[in-house]
Amino acid sequence: MTDVNFYLDKLNSQSYAFGLPLVTGRVKARPADFRVIEVMDVEPSGEGEHFWLDISKIGLSSERVAKSLARHSGVAYRDVGYSGMKDVNADTRQWFSVWMPKQLGFDWSEFEMNEVTVHSIHKHNRKLKRGTHKANEFRLKVVDLTGDIESLEERLSIIAGCGVPNYFGEQRFGYGANNLTKAQGLFDQGRKIKDRQLRSVVLSSARSFLFNEVLSLRVKNGTWNAFYDGEPASLNGTNSVFQTDGELDNEQRLKSLDIHPTAPMWGRGHEKQTEHYSELAEMESEVMKEYEVFTQGLEKHGLDYQRRATRSVPNALQYRIEGDALELCFSLQKGQFATSVLRELVRQG
């Protein structure tokens, strides 16, 4: 069985788009230094069998808050919904839903949880499902900066204009990358994971790791922001993917960050889809050869082949450097990681 250090080394050696940062700093020195606000794509209707709660939490996982809501309301955990898994070591604001068809007048005033604030409660006719939000707004602070501060400002300007590699952040892989060793145990040794949610997290981690490996190679060879012939493109701000045809218009849209190259989210059906871009598919297959346990395992567990953008664009990027601290504000579409932006700016001290 592959040692966990193998995966950690792989994750730590992912290519940098602009070279190793020349500045060191501390990220998430305290939860208040990493603030996340969920931007929803829908609004509660005001009526229905589901309570939607707008909640802030500090230093807590989304799962832990969801379980507390279930206990307080006397419902099953499966009847509590939330759109995104937010950082634990952070100050985050997001929505939760609780299905209570027989207690439409439930009094939430007695719900209490340390480091949790309920801002508002609304009725809605649907459960809040994963991926319902549109984006996340980030307000970040990096402290104890040392090094070439001038180079930091240069990088911020570059990133505002061309984005960063859309790596999955380290939190996707669990503490010490243990989600990946669990995936290997599931695929290679048949170790069953009875908890459905944990199994989903483990499968997603394996898939995300493969994506990162392909993206790292494309960063290294300078194609993370360029199209291969016939490559599928991703429309900025959405998960919509379409086939490119080499027209000048697509190249212009690429430069303006309207569309992006893509890398594989591995699963069933890859053979049929990749026949349209043979050169890119050959490169990706070479990467996958090292991880046949993962590719075969993902296909066996029924995941379908998809594509994901290789670039992440921080929108409305603003920053301030004062003394030894950097303050950043920007937004990212759902499923993208602020830590991947920070990775290109500072090395963690």
N, C-alpha and C positions, 0 to 999 in steps of 0.2 A: 504493500500500500504506500502511495506517495506521502512523504512526510509533509506536515503542515508548513514547514519552513520553505518547501518548494513553492507553494502558492504565495506565501508572503514575499519571497524573493521576486516572483513574477510581478506581483502587484507593485512592489517598490521600484521595479526597474522599468516601468512603463515610460515610453519616450516623451520628452518635453517638446512642445511645438516651437518654443523660443529659447531653448537651452536651459540649463539649470539656473534657477533664480539666484541672483547675487545678493539677495537680502534674506535675513533670517528673522523670524518673529514667532510669537505665541498666538495660536488660534484657539478659540473657545477657552480662554483663560478663566472665564466665568460664564454662566448661561446668558447673562445680559449682553455679552459680546457677540452672541449669535442669535439674532432675532429673525423669526420666519412668520410671515402672514400669508395664509392661504387665500387665494383669489378664486372665488367660485364662478362657475359658468351657468349656474341656475340660482333662482331665488325661491325660498319657501313660499308656497301659495297662500298660507294662512289657514288652511283647513286640511283635514285628513287624519289618518290613524298614527302618524309618525310625529314625534317631537324632534325638532332640529335645534340643537344647542350650539351656540357660538362660544367657544371655550378657549381661554388662554391657560397654558401649563408651563411650568418651569422644572427642568430636570426630570421629566417623566416621559415614558414612551406612550404612544397613542394607544397601544394595546392595554396598558395598565389603566389608563383613564376609561377606556371602553368597558373593561371588566368591572370597574367601580360603578359605572353608570348602570350596568346590568344588575349588579347586586342591589343597588339602592332602589331600583324600580321593580325588582322581582321578576325580570324577564331573562330568557336564555341569552347567552353571549352572542349567539348567531343573529339575534334580533337587534343588535347594536351595529350601526354602520359608521364608517368614516372613509374619507376619500383617499388620504395619503398617509404614509408612515413618516412622521416627523422626527427630527433628531431628538435624542434623549438629553444630551448635554447642551440644552438650548432653551430659549424663551420663545415658545411657539404659540400661534393662534390658529385654530382650525375648527371645522364643524363636525359634530357627531349627530347621529339620528338614533332614536329609540322607538321601536314599534310597540305601541300599547293600545290595541283596538278596544279593550274593555275598560280602559281608564283614561278617557279623553280629557277628563278634568283633573288629572294628576297634579299635585302640588309639588313643585321642584324646590321650594324655598328651603327645605331641610337638607338638600344635598350639599355635603361639605367634603372637601378633600384638600389636604395640604398642597400648597403651590398650584391650586387650580382656581380660576375665576370664571364664572358663567356670566357672559356679557348680555346675552339675550336668548329667548326661547320662542320658537315659532312652530306652527303646525304645517305639515306637508303630507301629500298623498302618496309619497314614495320613500323607500329606504335610500339612504345615502350610500351609493356604491363606490368602489375603488375607481379612481381616475376621473371622478366627477368634476374636480376643480380644474381651472383653466391654467393657473400659474401660481408661483410663489414669489412673494416680495421678500427680499433679504436686507437686513440692516446689520452689518458686520463690523467688528472692531478687532484689529490685529495689534497686539501690544509688544513692547520690548524689541522694537525693530533695531537691527544692526546691519551694517553693510552699505552697499552703494544705493542710496536713496534715489539718486538721479535716475538710475536704471529702472527703479520701481515705477517712477512716473512715466518713463518711456514705454514700459510694458503695458501700463494701464491704457495709454493712448492707442497702442497697437491692438489690444484686446477689444477695445470699444469699436474698432474698425473691422476686425476680422473674426472675432470670437475665439473660442478655445476648443481643444479636442473634447468631445462629449463623453468622456469616461464616466462609467459608473463609479460613484464614490466608495471609499473603503467601508462605509457603514452598510453597504449592500451585502458584504461578505461575512458579516458577523465579527465578533471579537476574535482577534488572532486568525481571521480567515477560516474559522471553524465551520462555517456553512459549506465551504468547499470540500472539507474532509468528510462532512456528513453526506454530501452529494456523492462522493466517491464510494462511501460505504453503501449507500442506497443502490448505486448503479453496479458496482463491481462485486460487492459481497452480499447483496440482497438484504441488507439491513432495513427492515421496514420502519417507516415513520408514520405512526398511527394518527398523530395530530395533523389534520388536513391543512391548517394554516401554516404550520411549520414545514410540512412537505412542500407547499407552494413556495415558501420563502427559499428553501433549499434548491428547488428546481430553478427558480429565478436567479439565484446566485450563480449557479453553474452556467446558465445561459449568458449572464452578464459578464462573467469571466471570459468566455470565448469571444464575446463582442470586444472587450477591452484588448484582448490579445491581437485581434485583427486590426483594431484602431491603432494600437501602438506601432505595428509594422507600417501602417500607412503614414503615421506621423514621421517615423524614421525615414521613409523613402519619399516624403514630401507630397503625398497624394491625399492627405486627409481633407484638403480643401480644393481638390480638383477631381474632375470626372474621368473615369475609365470609359471606353467605348460602350455605349448601350447601358450604362449603369443606371439603376433606379435612383430617383431623386426624392428627397423629402421636402415638403412645403413648410417653410418656416412658421412656427407657432402652432403647428398641427402635427398629427401622426399620418397625414396623407402621403402616400408614396406613389410615384408614377414613373414610367419608363422614359429615359431621355433618348434623344435621337441625334445628338451632335449639332443641333442648330445653334446659330450665333445667339439667338434669343436666350437659350438656356445658359450659355456662358456668361451673358450679361447678368442674368438673374442670379447666377452663382456668385459673381463678384459683388453684387448688391446685397447679398445675404438673404435673398428671397427664397432660394432653394439651396439644398445641401446634398453632398454625397452621402452614401449610406454604407453600413456594415451589417453583417448578419446577426439576427437573433435566431439561433439555430433551432431546427425542428423538422417535422415531416414535410415533404414536398419540395425540398431544396433542389432536387435534380431538375424538376420541371421549370422552376423559376430562373435558375442560373443559366439556362441554355441561351438566354438573350445577351449575356455578357461573359463570354468564355474566358477572356484574359483575366478579368477580376475574379471570376469563380475559381480559376486555377490557383491564383495566389491565395485565396481564402482557404481552399482545400488543403494546401500545403501547411497552413497554420493548424488546421483541424487534425491533421494526421497525428500530432503529438497528444491529442486529447480524445481519442476514439471512445474511451470509456464515457466521457461526457456527451459526445455527439450521439452515440448509440442509445445512451440512457435517456436523453431528452426525447428522442424519437419514440422510444419504447413507451414513455410515459405520456405520449399523445400530444406534445406541444407542436404547434404548426410553425413553419418557417416564416419569418417576418424580416423587415429591414428597419434600421434605426439610423437617424442622422448622425454623421461623424462630427458635426460642429454644434456647439452650444453658444448661443449669442446672449450675453447679458444686456437686457434692454434698459434704457434710461440710466446708464451707468454714471454714477456720481461718486466722487471721492474727495477726501481731505487728509492730508498728512500734517500732523501737528506733533512736534517733538518726536517721541519714539513710538507714535501710534498712527495707524492707518484706519480711517473710517470709510466704509463702502456701502453704497445703496444701489441695488439693481433688482431686476426681476428675471426669472427664468420660467419657461414653459414647464408644465408638469413632467415629472420623470427625469429632470435634469438636476445636477448637483452643484451647489455653491462651492463645495470643497474642490471640485475640478477647476473652478475659476481661481480659487486661492492657491491651488497647487502650482499654477503658472506664474504666480506673483511672489510667493515667499516660501522658503524652506522652514519647516517647523523646528524651532529651537527647543 
